[in-house]
Amino acid sequence: MKTIRIVLYEDNTSLREGLTMLLGASGNFEVVGAFRNCNNVTEELKSLRPDVILMDIDLPGINGIRALQLIRELNTEVKVLMLTVFDDDKNIFKAIQSGANGYLLKETPPARLLEYIQDVYSGGAPMTSSIATQILQMFSRMHTPVREYKLSDKEKEVLQLLVNGYSYKMIAAEMFIAIDTVRSYIKKIYEKLHVNSKSEAVAKAFRDKLV
């Protein structure tokens, strides 16, 4: 199994060190960088080439949301998992809108956190259950007119499975197609929906009632 390269952005020293130890001891992850701020995030992204970034929101200097936006301007492939204490609609929506692949609260148990990191690396969009509930409620309150994105039937099926939390591998098995075909469908979906990540696609699917 490939070792997943992790970069952490967390200003709480004890938590940052604790996460580094937890991830390093798991055997499946390698912490290639752990920082108290995001002031050099673009340079660190280029030099460290992480697979997954764990990002706090309330950081000194550049905050996590702005750092996420800078990351997405440079790289749309790296998985960014928000790990924060903020559970308000504004921060949740802004993180998803900016391209976060998942949103977790810091109260997440360590064993679950490891599972969530593996999940986001595999194409999932993990969220703390209370956050997922808030997102559903948030989008149910929005009354945005339905837009026509001209998705094909297959693309709609793939999008529905993304909304259901399926990874790329699970979609391939469900639809009896190759994983490269799944990637091709998802690339087209992203282009048609004008999004850069799975979480953005799922959010738009809810908001514009595409599934």
N, C-alpha and C positions, 0 to 999 in steps of 0.2 A: 504494500500500500504506500502510495506517495506521501511523504511528509509534507504537511500543509504549513506554509510559511506565514507567520502571523506578525503583524505590527500592532502595538498597543498605543493608544493615546489616552492617558489618564493622569490627572494632576495629583491625585491622592497617592502619596508615595507607598504607603503600606498596602493599599489595594493593588497598585501597579506591580509591586514586587510579589504580592500574593498570587496574582493572575499569572505572572511570568513563571513562578514555581509550579503552579497547577498545570499550566499548559506544557511546560517542559517535562514534567513527570509523567504525562499521559502516554508518551511514546509516539503519538500520531502527529504532534505539532512541534514546530520549532519557532520560538520567538526570536525574530531577526532584528527587532527594534522595539524599544519601550520608551515613550517620551511623555514629559509632563505638559507639553503644549504642542500646537500644530503650526508653529510659526515657520517651519521649514518643510511643510508637508509635501510639497511638490518635488523638492530635491530628494527627500527620503523615499518617496514613492518610486522615483526613477532608479535610485541606487540600491534599494533593498528588495525591490520586486516582490512584494508580498502577494499571497493568494487571498488572504482575508485581513481586513483591518477592523479592529475593535475600537470604537470611537465614542468617547464621552462627549456631551454637548457643552457643559459649563466648564470651559477651559480658559486659562489666562491667555491674553493676546487674541489670536484668531480662535473663535469658538468652533465647536464641532460641526455645526450646520454650514458655516462658511467654508470650513476645511473640506467638507464633503462636496460642496459645489466646485471647489478648486480641483479636487480629485477627479470629478466627473468631466471637467473641461479637458483633462489630460488622459484619462483612462476610464472607459466604460465597462471594462471586463472585471477588474478587481472587485471582490465582494466586500461591502462595507456594512458592518453590523453595529448599530448604535447600542451602546450599553450605558444607561443613564438612570438618574432618579426622576427625571421629568416625565410625568404621565398626563400632561395637559394637551388639549387638542391642537393648540398652535404649534408646539414643538413636534408632535407626532406628524402632523400634516406637512410641515415644512421639511422634515427629514425625508419623508416618502417622496414629496415633490422634488426634492433635490437629488434623489437617486439612491437612497438607502435600500439595502437588500433585506434588512430585518430590523426589528426594534425590540430591545430587551430592557427590562428593569434590573437594576443592580442587585435586587433581592433574589434573582434567579439562582437556584441551588447550583453548586459547582458541577455536579454530574450532568445536570440538564444543560448547562452552558456549553460543556464539551460536545454534547449531542447537537446543540443548535449550531455550533461552529461547523461541525461536520456537515450538517444539513445545508447551511448556506453555501458552503463550498461545492456541494453536489447540485446546486441549482434551486434549493428551497428558499422560502422567505419566512424564516422563523420569527415569531412574535410572542411575547408574554401574553397569556390568554386574556388578561384584563385589557391589554392594549388592542388586541384583535377585536374584542367586543366594542371598545370605544370607536375603532375605525369603522366598523359596520354601522354603529349608531350615527357617527359623524356623516357618513355618506348617505345614510337614509334620510337625514335632515336636509340634504342638499337637493334642490329642484332644478338641476341643470337640464336644459332641453336635450333630447337625444340627438346625437350627431351621427352622420353616416360615414363610417370609415371603410366601407366596401371590403370587409373581411370575407374570405371564402369560407365555405362550410367547414373545411378542414382546419382553417385558422381559428374559427370560432370554437371548434372542438378542443384544439390545443389551448386556447385562452381559458376555456371553462376548466380544463384540468389544472392549469396554472392557478386559477382562483381556488380550486379545491386543495391546493397545497402540494400537488404532484411535482417531483423532481423531473429533470429531463429523462433520466433512465426509466422512471415509472411511466411517463407519458409514452415513451417508445414501446414499453411492454403492453400498455393498455390499448394502443392503437395499432400494434403489430407493425411498427415501422422502425427503421434504423435511427439511432440517436443523432446521426448527422442530419437526417431528414427533419427530426424534431428541431434541431438548431436552425435549420433553414427556415422552417415555419415561424419560429420565434423571432428570427431576424426580420422577416417580412412583417410580422405583427408589430414589432417595435417601430419599424419604418412607417407603417400606416397609422399607428396611434401617436407617433411623434414622442416616443419615450425612450429611455436609455437603460431601464432595468426592469426586472420582474415585478418588484414592488410597485413601481410606477404603472406598469401595465395592469396589474391587479386593481390598483386604486382607480384607474381610469375606467376599467371594466365595470366597477361598482358605480362610479359617479355617473357614467353615461349609459348605464343599464345595457351593456353589450352582451351580458350572459344572463 
